[in-house]
Amino acid sequence: MRLPDRVTGLFLVGLGAAAAYGGWQLPPVPGQPVGPNVFPLVIGTGLALCGLAIALGIGRSFEEEEHLIPVEGGQPTPPTSKLYGLRALLPPALLLLYVAIAERLGFILTAAMIVYVTSTALGARWKVALPLALLAPIGIHLIFSKLLRVPLPPGVLPMPW
């Protein structure tokens, strides 16, 4: 385990704990089971757990990772693709795409396209990216529309619930 990973993980634990504590301190809205205190509490707890996993190296094998990075003379070789640098533009481009088409297509279809494009751009095979693109938007839709009661655009594929 490298020191920067531990420091990053511990920073995320602290940030998540602060967000969860802030959410815990917010007063709930009378008559509503889910108020403004729930979202920072859930996000902060999740962030702290992810930071703990990073700090402890759970799910990470650096010995296996070394074989994936081609090294020549002690230095990693730079990527050879001309389009490699354009990957940094993918998140803002997908965000603009979401803003442009979410009202027409709806949250489920737009989020499925974004999850598929992002996961394949990060190197996932289509056998992993396709189920992820189908299941993640439905789970997110259920959390936000049913638990947090955030209205999401239904578009051409409204959910039956």
ABEGO torsion letter per residue (X at the ends): XBAAAAAAAAAAAAAAAAAAAAAAABBBBBGBABBAAAAAAAAAAAAAAAAAAAAAGBGBBAAAAAAABBBBGGBBBBBABAAAAAAAAAAAAAAAAAAAAAAAAEAAAAAAAAAAAAAAAAGBBAAAAAAAAAAAAAAAAAAAAAAAGBBBBAEABBBAX
